[in-house]
Amino acid sequence: MTVIGRTRTRGIETLSLDSPDTRNALSASLVSELADALAECGKDADVRAVVLTHTGNTFCAGADLRDPPPPDALVAVLRQIVELPKPVVARVTGHVRAGGLGLLAACDIAVGSTSATFAFTEVRIGVAPAVISLPLLPRTDPRALARYYLTGERFDATEAVRAGLLTAAAGDVDEALAPILDGLRRAAPEALAETKRLLTARVLETFDRDAADLTALSARLFGSAQAREGMTAFLERRDPAWVV
């Protein structure tokens, strides 16, 4: 069963995370299918830009704790979004947690609903937002990240815009996206690709410098006793042992 939906309208390819039963969690299969779809979009001259969206009320709940992707696979798909020679636009009408925020940060433009909520929940299950920091740290406000990385608090779309996670928040996301997609349709393909290269150079420097260390950190933390307790508590809907 496919977990990535695909449609195309006037040069805009829409890829939908389509596993609502798992709240579009980043499973090994979802990450693999997303990578394949992005690769096809990158090679297709008829695709001017990609919209990354979702089904259900959650854009992405983060890593699938029952079927997590290998850390290097998540690094690869985040880099693929950043390096794709077409703009990638996130369309968010639901909630975003943990690894889902890495997908948002990897996109070139992100528009979210004013009803969406966001949270870096990693510390609450005993791990850290390691791999997703690759696109997040170069693109977002460091003070905001310090607060939300360390506390796991929820925040709203207005705060997500202020922090640099979203380009814009709107009551009607499609209405807000209309002029953006129109602008991308009017842009020359090679000019778009080269302009994106200018914008992503610093992000890719972070991948080159830090990807190996952050992948190793993620693997170590996910294999720890603290993470096992945190994940078990999450699945059992109880507080982990360290809560005071």
Sequence and secondary structure as in RCSB ss.txt:
>XXXX:A:sequence
MTVIGRTRTRGIETLSLDSPDTRNALSASLVSELADALAECGKDADVRAVVLTHTGNTFCAGADLRDPPPPDALV
AVLRQIVELPKPVVARVTGHVRAGGLGLLAACDIAVGSTSATFAFTEVRIGVAPAVISLPLLPRTDPRALARYYL
TGERFDATEAVRAGLLTAAAGDVDEALAPILDGLRRAAPEALAETKRLLTARVLETFDRDAADLTALSARLFGSA
QAREGMTAFLERRDPAWVV
>XXXX:A:secstr
   EEEEEETTEEEEEE  GGGTT B HHHHHHHHHHHHHHHH TT  EEEEEESSSEEE SB SSS   HHHHH
HHHHHHHH SS EEEEE SEEETHHHHHHHHSSEEEEETT EEE  GGGGT    TTHHHHHHHS HHHHHHHHH
H   EEHHHHHHHTS SEEESSHHHHHHHHHHHHHHS HHHHHHHHHHHHHHHHHHHHHHHHHHHHHHHHHHTSH
HHHHHHHHHHTTS  TT  
